[in-house]
Amino acid sequence: HSIDHGTEIGLALLAIGAGNWQQAAILMLVALAIDSADGTLARAVRVREVLPDIDGRRLDDMVDFLNYVIVPVVFLVAAGYLHPAVAAAPILASAYGFSQEEAKTEDDFFLGFPSYWNIVALYIWLLDVSELTATLVVVALAIGVFVPLKYLYPSKMPAGKTAMAVLGIAWVIGASIAVVARDATAPWHLAEVTLAYPALYLALSFWFGGVHRKPS
């Protein structure tokens, strides 16, 4: 898993350096697919038993920070959607979020915006929004890291897990087509249509999670 992610991160940064935004976007999608299956694969091959001295969670957090935060923020800055000074906001906010012991609640929710910056970057690029719009979205979500709202952990939903998984697969397919054929699918507004899934995720997060209240 870490080798795969390391390769993907390196290739994504090379693509960004070369100004190949589409290739970088594809690699960010590949990273999402790998990350969705890495835990299952790790348990299947019993990594903890084979490598008992390796803390997989710690390694996973380090790789995820690079993958979910650094790569998409570099992408947004290099592509001209975000000023370098503004880039500090998501990076510092996510560093805070990743370092919190209560980054995930006892009832299996993410606490605060869960740093899905690669998805944010993909939509900013797909929709080709202005730098001002991108800045407002990024700053608002960076603030969201500190707001004690609970966000769904997709594989541990309290209800509708199967339906959400099916919709998630449909989203991956739709988003992949939108990224690979960005110009061809623009007249169909495919990118806008696929936004329905992130919107549903946010709505269900507020419905099932809401505001996190510490036990008194």
VEXVOBA-499605 format. One line per field, with one value per residue (C-alpha): residue in three letters; x, y, z. Coordinates in steps of 0.2 Angstrom, whole numbers. Layout:
residues N
residu	(ala, ...)
xx	(X, ...)
yy	(Y, ...)
zz	(Z, ...)
END
This chain:
residues 216
residu	(his, ser, ile, asp, his, gly, thr, glu, ile, gly, leu, ala, leu, leu, ala, ile, gly, ala, gly, asn, trp, gln, gln, ala, ala, ile, leu, met, leu, val, ala, leu, ala, ile, asp, ser, ala, asp, gly, thr, leu, ala, arg, ala, val, arg, val, arg, glu, val, leu, pro, asp, ile, asp, gly, arg, arg, leu, asp, asp, met, val, asp, phe, leu, asn, tyr, val, ile, val, pro, val, val, phe, leu, val, ala, ala, gly, tyr, leu, his, pro, ala, val, ala, ala, ala, pro, ile, leu, ala, ser, ala, tyr, gly, phe, ser, gln, glu, glu, ala, lys, thr, glu, asp, asp, phe, phe, leu, gly, phe, pro, ser, tyr, trp, asn, ile, val, ala, leu, tyr, ile, trp, leu, leu, asp, val, ser, glu, leu, thr, ala, thr, leu, val, val, val, ala, leu, ala, ile, gly, val, phe, val, pro, leu, lys, tyr, leu, tyr, pro, ser, lys, met, pro, ala, gly, lys, thr, ala, met, ala, val, leu, gly, ile, ala, trp, val, ile, gly, ala, ser, ile, ala, val, val, ala, arg, asp, ala, thr, ala, pro, trp, his, leu, ala, glu, val, thr, leu, ala, tyr, pro, ala, leu, tyr, leu, ala, leu, ser, phe, trp, phe, gly, gly, val, his, arg, lys, pro, ser)
xx	(0, 13, 24, 9, 5, 23, 24, 7, 12, 29, 21, 8, 21, 30, 14, 11, 29, 26, 10, 0, -15, -26, -13, -11, -30, -31, -17, -27, -42, -31, -25, -43, -46, -30, -34, -52, -45, -29, -36, -45, -30, -19, -30, -31, -13, -11, 2, 1, 6, 20, 27, 23, 35, 28, 14, 3, -9, 6, 13, -4, -7, 10, 6, -12, -6, 5, -8, -24, -16, 1, -2, -19, -13, 3, -9, -20, -5, 4, -12, -15, -31, -23, -10, 5, 1, -17, -10, -4, -22, -27, -9, -9, -27, -25, -9, -19, -33, -21, -13, -28, -32, -50, -48, -61, -75, -79, -95, -84, -86, -73, -72, -71, -69, -59, -46, -53, -42, -39, -58, -59, -44, -52, -68, -60, -50, -65, -76, -62, -68, -60, -45, -57, -70, -56, -49, -66, -70, -52, -52, -70, -66, -49, -60, -71, -57, -59, -78, -84, -96, -96, -93, -97, -84, -91, -87, -94, -111, -124, -137, -138, -120, -123, -133, -119, -106, -115, -117, -99, -94, -105, -97, -79, -85, -93, -79, -66, -75, -76, -57, -51, -63, -65, -68, -79, -90, -91, -107, -116, -111, -105, -94, -108, -119, -106, -106, -123, -113, -102, -118, -127, -111, -112, -131, -130, -115, -126, -141, -132, -118, -122, -112, -100, -104, -91, -99, -100)
yy	(0, 13, 8, 11, 27, 33, 29, 38, 53, 55, 53, 66, 79, 76, 78, 94, 100, 97, 106, 90, 94, 80, 67, 74, 73, 55, 50, 59, 48, 33, 37, 38, 20, 13, 21, 14, -3, -3, -7, -22, -28, -26, -36, -49, -52, -50, -36, -33, -51, -51, -34, -32, -18, -7, 5, 4, 18, 30, 26, 28, 45, 51, 44, 51, 69, 69, 61, 71, 87, 91, 85, 93, 110, 110, 106, 121, 133, 127, 127, 145, 142, 147, 159, 152, 162, 155, 137, 138, 138, 120, 113, 120, 116, 98, 96, 101, 89, 74, 77, 77, 61, 64, 66, 51, 50, 35, 32, 31, 49, 61, 76, 92, 93, 77, 85, 78, 91, 80, 80, 98, 101, 89, 99, 116, 110, 102, 117, 129, 141, 158, 160, 170, 156, 143, 154, 156, 137, 132, 145, 140, 121, 125, 133, 118, 107, 117, 116, 101, 94, 75, 68, 51, 37, 29, 11, 13, 22, 19, 15, 14, 7, -3, 10, 23, 11, 8, 27, 29, 17, 27, 43, 36, 30, 47, 57, 47, 50, 68, 69, 58, 67, 84, 94, 81, 79, 98, 101, 87, 95, 78, 86, 96, 80, 70, 84, 76, 62, 74, 84, 69, 64, 81, 81, 63, 68, 83, 71, 57, 66, 84, 94, 84, 86, 79, 69, 79)
zz	(0, 5, -10, -22, -13, -14, -32, -36, -25, -34, -52, -47, -42, -58, -68, -58, -61, -80, -80, -85, -75, -82, -78, -60, -58, -64, -52, -37, -42, -42, -25, -19, -26, -18, -1, -1, -2, 8, 25, 18, 9, 24, 35, 22, 21, 40, 39, 58, 61, 48, 53, 71, 74, 61, 66, 50, 57, 59, 42, 34, 42, 35, 17, 18, 23, 8, -3, 3, 8, 0, -18, -21, -13, -24, -39, -35, -33, -48, -59, -54, -43, -27, -21, -12, 4, 4, 3, 21, 27, 21, 25, 43, 46, 41, 51, 66, 61, 58, 74, 85, 96, 93, 74, 74, 87, 97, 86, 70, 63, 57, 68, 58, 39, 35, 23, 7, -2, -17, -21, -18, -30, -43, -44, -44, -59, -67, -65, -69, -56, -53, -41, -30, -29, -26, -12, -4, -5, 2, 16, 21, 22, 31, 44, 44, 51, 67, 68, 79, 66, 63, 45, 40, 39, 23, 27, 45, 41, 54, 40, 21, 20, 4, -5, -1, -7, -24, -26, -22, -36, -48, -42, -45, -63, -67, -59, -69, -85, -82, -78, -93, -105, -97, -113, -121, -106, -102, -113, -103, -86, -80, -67, -60, -60, -50, -37, -31, -22, -11, -8, -2, 9, 17, 20, 28, 38, 46, 48, 56, 64, 67, 81, 92, 110, 123, 137, 153)
END
